[in-house]
Amino acid sequence: MPMFRVCADCCRCLPRSSFTSTQLSKGNGWSRCVSCVHGHSNDAPAEELYDMGRYNESAECYFGDLSIENPIAEGTFRLVAKGEYTDGQRNGQACVGKWYKWDLDVDEEDLREDDLGCVEKAQYLVERWNQLNIANKRIRINVPEIWDLRNGMAFEIDDDDDYEQPIMVEPFIQNYRKWNSNSGWYDDSTVWGEVMQALSHFSYHISGGSVVLWEYGSTDIGPDGISTFFNEHECNEFCRPNWIYPAAVAQYFQPTMGTTMLRNDVPTMRAAPATTRCWY
């Protein structure tokens, strides 16, 4: 059975979940997606796409052993240390470095490459959101780079060189706050929480139902995750009625603030980067 179908009205190639069972029964060339059935118009986009990425704009930074040994934040799979850029346009400004915990049952290099790929996709989706002026403030997104950590210093190296300890470096976000997670959890207690929920819905719409943007990284939990998101999602003033929506949704994961990942049940351990670990 084909996984996608072209809508007879908007001519978009969409997943079957974007069509009701009644529309699917009409067959190819006659089915209309949920958005077209409701008959709503699209937002008028601005003429240009603006690059709203926040880049390192530096080639080195300093963390120090104390910062590495005392992370400022801890997620389900990563630890975060605060440092300071030591050259470039951001000289003297704060940055963060992120590394993975011990005992993950996946390859760290694959995770890092997947993270960078997800950031690239997220940046495109955010730029498309900004182009439509749905909110009167534009969203920016951090763009990390993989640097090498040696003796408390992190810096860019040539792709051909070997990393002693890879670390993902990006600008520090003042007053960082988490708005939603890939399990359907969300915080819409403020207007920015509503904006983030709408952005997640928008990402599903603009990607033709293939992705939902919540937090970037190696945390793809597939169609069940998308279904769980929409099972919890309530459209707000920033959502548009013409945005596509799965015809049927269900809860596959318990909504939690932390990240959910499809993996074998092996506990992760808190740890400093490899070169700073002490073995006894």
C-alpha positions as CSV (number, residue, x, y, z in Angstrom):
1,M,0.0,0.0,0.0
2,P,1.5,3.4,-1.0
3,M,2.5,5.5,2.0
4,F,1.8,8.8,0.3
5,R,-0.9,10.3,-1.9
6,V,-1.2,13.5,-3.9
7,C,-4.1,15.8,-2.9
8,A,-6.5,16.4,-5.8
9,D,-6.8,20.1,-4.8
10,C,-3.4,21.4,-3.6
11,C,-1.3,18.8,-5.5
12,R,0.9,18.2,-2.5
13,C,2.3,14.7,-1.9
14,L,1.2,13.9,1.6
15,P,1.2,10.9,4.0
16,R,-1.9,8.9,4.2
17,S,-2.5,10.2,7.7
18,S,-3.3,13.6,6.1
19,F,-6.5,12.2,4.6
20,T,-9.6,11.0,6.3
21,S,-10.8,7.4,5.6
22,T,-13.6,8.8,3.4
23,Q,-11.2,10.7,1.2
24,L,-8.8,7.8,1.0
25,S,-11.7,5.6,-0.2
26,K,-12.1,7.9,-3.2
27,G,-8.8,6.7,-4.7
28,N,-5.9,8.5,-6.3
29,G,-6.8,11.6,-8.2
30,W,-9.9,12.3,-6.2
31,S,-8.8,12.4,-2.6
32,R,-8.5,15.8,-0.8
33,C,-6.4,16.3,2.2
34,V,-7.8,17.5,5.6
35,S,-6.7,21.1,5.0
36,C,-8.3,21.4,1.5
37,V,-11.5,19.8,2.8
38,H,-11.7,22.7,5.3
39,G,-11.0,25.2,2.5
40,H,-8.7,27.7,4.3
41,S,-6.2,30.0,2.6
42,N,-2.5,30.2,3.2
43,D,-0.5,33.0,4.8
44,A,1.3,35.3,2.4
45,P,5.1,34.8,2.7
46,A,7.6,37.6,2.8
47,E,9.7,38.0,-0.3
48,E,13.0,36.9,1.4
49,L,14.2,34.2,3.7
50,Y,16.4,35.6,6.4
51,D,19.3,33.6,8.0
52,M,18.4,33.7,11.7
53,G,21.1,31.3,12.9
54,R,23.2,32.2,15.9
55,Y,26.8,31.2,15.1
56,N,30.0,30.8,17.1
57,E,31.8,33.5,15.1
58,S,34.9,32.4,16.9
59,A,37.5,29.7,16.6
60,E,38.3,28.9,20.2
61,C,36.9,29.1,23.7
62,Y,37.8,28.3,27.3
63,F,36.0,26.0,29.7
64,G,38.5,24.9,32.3
65,D,38.4,21.7,34.4
66,L,36.1,23.3,37.0
67,S,33.4,24.1,34.4
68,I,33.6,20.6,32.8
69,E,33.4,18.9,36.2
70,N,30.4,21.0,37.2
71,P,27.9,21.2,34.3
72,I,25.3,23.9,34.3
73,A,22.6,21.6,32.8
74,E,21.9,18.0,32.3
75,G,19.5,16.4,29.8
76,T,18.5,12.7,29.3
77,F,21.6,12.0,27.2
78,R,23.8,15.1,27.3
79,L,25.7,17.3,29.8
80,V,26.3,21.0,29.2
81,A,29.2,23.2,30.5
82,K,29.5,27.0,30.3
83,G,32.6,28.6,28.8
84,E,33.8,31.8,27.2
85,Y,34.9,32.6,23.7
86,T,38.5,33.8,23.5
87,D,38.7,35.3,20.0
88,G,36.6,36.5,17.1
89,Q,33.4,38.6,17.1
90,R,32.2,36.8,20.2
91,N,35.4,37.3,22.2
92,G,34.5,37.5,25.9
93,Q,30.9,36.3,25.4
94,A,29.5,33.1,27.0
95,C,29.3,29.8,25.1
96,V,28.3,26.3,26.0
97,G,29.8,22.9,25.2
98,K,27.7,19.7,25.1
99,W,28.9,16.1,25.2
100,Y,27.1,12.7,25.6
101,K,26.9,10.7,28.7
102,W,28.5,7.3,29.2
103,D,27.0,4.0,28.2
104,L,24.8,5.1,25.4
105,D,24.1,2.1,23.2
106,V,24.7,4.1,20.0
107,D,27.9,5.5,18.4
108,E,28.7,9.0,19.5
109,E,30.0,10.1,16.2
110,D,26.8,9.1,14.5
111,L,24.9,11.1,17.2
112,R,26.9,14.2,16.6
113,E,26.5,14.0,12.8
114,D,22.8,13.4,13.2
115,D,22.6,16.4,15.6
116,L,24.2,18.7,13.0
117,G,21.8,17.3,10.3
118,C,18.8,18.0,12.5
119,V,20.0,21.5,13.2
120,E,20.2,22.2,9.4
121,K,16.7,20.9,8.9
122,A,15.4,22.9,11.9
123,Q,17.1,26.1,10.6
124,Y,15.2,25.7,7.3
125,L,11.9,25.2,9.1
126,V,12.4,28.2,11.4
127,E,13.4,30.4,8.4
128,R,10.2,29.4,6.6
129,W,8.2,30.2,9.8
130,N,9.8,33.6,10.1
131,Q,9.1,34.3,6.4
132,L,5.3,34.1,7.1
133,N,5.4,36.7,9.9
134,I,3.1,34.5,12.0
135,A,4.4,36.2,15.2
136,N,5.7,39.7,15.4
137,K,9.1,38.5,16.7
138,R,11.4,36.3,14.8
139,I,12.8,33.0,16.1
140,R,16.5,32.4,16.0
141,I,18.3,29.0,16.3
142,N,21.7,28.1,17.6
143,V,24.0,26.5,15.1
144,P,26.6,24.4,16.9
145,E,30.0,23.2,15.6
146,I,32.1,20.2,16.6
147,W,35.3,21.4,18.2
148,D,38.1,19.6,20.0
149,L,38.6,19.9,23.7
150,R,42.1,19.8,25.1
151,N,43.3,21.0,28.5
152,G,40.2,23.0,29.1
153,M,40.4,24.8,25.7
154,A,38.1,24.0,22.8
155,F,38.9,25.1,19.2
156,E,38.2,24.4,15.6
157,I,40.4,21.8,13.8
158,D,40.7,20.7,10.2
159,D,38.4,18.0,9.2
160,D,41.4,15.7,8.4
161,D,42.8,16.0,11.9
162,D,41.9,13.6,14.7
163,Y,39.8,14.8,17.6
164,E,41.2,14.2,21.1
165,Q,37.8,15.0,22.6
166,P,34.9,16.2,20.4
167,I,32.6,18.7,22.0
168,M,29.6,20.6,20.4
169,V,30.0,24.3,21.0
170,E,27.4,27.0,20.5
171,P,26.5,30.4,21.9
172,F,25.0,30.6,25.4
173,I,21.3,31.3,25.6
174,Q,20.5,33.6,28.5
175,N,17.5,32.4,30.6
176,Y,17.1,29.2,28.5
177,R,13.7,27.6,28.9
178,K,12.4,24.3,27.5
179,W,9.0,24.6,25.9
180,N,8.2,21.1,24.6
181,S,9.6,17.6,24.2
182,N,9.4,14.8,21.7
183,S,7.0,12.8,24.0
184,G,4.2,15.4,23.7
185,W,4.9,17.3,26.8
186,Y,4.7,21.1,26.5
187,D,4.5,24.3,28.5
188,D,2.2,26.9,27.0
189,S,1.8,28.9,30.2
190,T,3.2,31.9,28.3
191,V,2.7,33.3,24.8
192,W,6.1,32.0,23.8
193,G,5.0,28.5,24.8
194,E,2.1,28.8,22.4
195,V,4.4,30.0,19.7
196,M,6.7,27.0,20.1
197,Q,3.7,24.6,20.0
198,A,2.5,26.4,16.8
199,L,6.0,26.1,15.3
200,S,5.9,22.3,15.9
201,H,2.6,22.1,14.1
202,F,3.9,24.3,11.3
203,S,6.9,22.1,10.8
204,Y,4.6,19.1,10.2
205,H,2.6,21.1,7.8
206,I,5.5,22.6,5.8
207,S,7.3,19.2,5.6
208,G,4.2,17.5,4.2
209,G,3.7,15.5,7.3
210,S,7.1,14.0,7.5
211,V,8.6,15.7,10.6
212,V,7.7,17.6,13.7
213,L,10.2,20.1,15.2
214,W,10.3,20.1,19.0
215,E,13.9,19.9,20.0
216,Y,16.6,19.2,17.6
217,G,19.0,16.2,18.0
218,S,19.2,12.5,17.8
219,T,15.7,11.9,19.3
220,D,13.6,10.9,16.4
221,I,10.8,8.6,17.7
222,G,9.1,8.3,14.3
223,P,5.4,8.3,13.4
224,D,4.4,7.2,16.9
225,G,6.1,10.3,18.3
226,I,4.3,12.5,15.7
227,S,1.0,10.9,16.6
228,T,1.6,11.4,20.3
229,F,2.4,15.1,19.7
230,F,-0.9,15.8,18.0
231,N,-2.8,13.7,20.5
232,E,-1.6,16.3,23.1
233,H,-1.6,19.4,20.8
234,E,-4.3,22.0,21.0
235,C,-4.2,24.6,18.2
236,N,-3.8,28.2,19.4
237,E,-4.0,31.6,17.9
238,F,-0.6,31.1,16.1
239,C,-1.7,27.9,14.4
240,R,-3.5,28.1,11.0
241,P,-6.6,26.1,10.2
242,N,-5.2,25.2,6.8
243,W,-2.2,23.5,8.2
244,I,-2.3,19.7,7.7
245,Y,-3.2,17.5,10.6
246,P,-3.1,13.8,11.0
247,A,-6.5,12.3,10.4
248,A,-6.1,10.0,13.3
249,V,-3.9,10.3,16.4
250,A,-3.1,8.3,19.5
251,Q,-0.9,8.4,22.5
252,Y,2.1,6.1,22.3
253,F,4.4,7.7,24.9
254,Q,3.8,9.2,28.3
255,P,4.4,13.0,28.0
256,T,7.5,13.9,30.0
257,M,9.7,17.0,30.0
258,G,12.8,14.9,29.4
259,T,13.8,13.5,26.0
260,T,12.4,10.1,24.9
261,M,14.6,8.0,22.7
262,L,14.0,4.6,21.0
263,R,16.8,2.5,22.5
264,N,17.5,-0.6,24.6
265,D,16.9,0.0,28.3
266,V,20.5,0.7,29.4
267,P,21.0,3.5,32.0
268,T,23.1,6.4,31.0
269,M,25.8,7.6,33.4
270,R,26.8,11.2,34.1
271,A,30.4,11.8,33.0
272,A,32.9,14.4,32.0
273,P,34.4,14.3,28.4
274,A,36.7,11.3,27.9
275,T,39.9,13.1,28.3
276,T,38.9,14.5,31.7
277,R,37.7,11.2,33.2
278,C,39.8,9.7,36.0
279,W,40.3,6.0,36.1
280,Y,41.3,4.2,39.3
